[in-house]
Amino acid sequence: MHFFTNVNELRATLEPRGPLSLPAATALGNPMQTWGKTLFAEADSSIVSGLWQCEPGNSFWHFADRGEVIHVLSGVMHVQEEGGESVTLRAGSAAAFPKGWKGTWNIEETIFKFFTIYR
């Protein structure tokens, strides 16, 4: 079992992941730098959890072969599913993006989130 009592302390251990890119997302404009840290992963990668941070910018996401559940720890972003309404997520917000979800993320303030990806 893994316990993380202070994720803000873990923020200092995030590793550079480079610009936001496929397979799930594409930046719509300037490159958006990302950082991450895997905290748990099944051997077959069917479930992966961790922390992720991304600079402001606009991006298109397509969760073609996976879903993701997030809890925003800091920052602000606006997500909009194709054909849907825009929803604002900020510190304390949670969201679930099921397999097949397509839409945009407009990150207004650097996002720091806890995520769980499932395949």
Steps between C-alpha positions, in 0.01 A plus 500: 500500500620853423425806710568857395414745774628817337479514121637856501830359628491250213458788254870576545580150369312530169708403198502697174284325239553748216234673294142373512461243221321195369372235566224679694555872440615754245592862581296752300760773477822545693662191655380429854767358732400212728641329808391176662562230752354150496396392848342164414479281191368150440755278327288502181434880523124436524497750789752780546478774765717799568549872498513723193560867437452702180559861401216721375376462144234339287496134402283236336456166680375166373484216749475240224624192685495610860305698757624732769377625836663813641502709817628854443741600778576851372442715194202571277388345173189498286406169339246463223388171351430516126144630469474571873517788745826634645565401862753675723722281718712644781665384822266251665317408177486145371407375154469172312584471131365165374651303214409673176478852651604777258527867574716794595683601814575871538751522784476852640735452798760221521316179588629261764286188528482149637391256228399140453507361147318176426511289187 
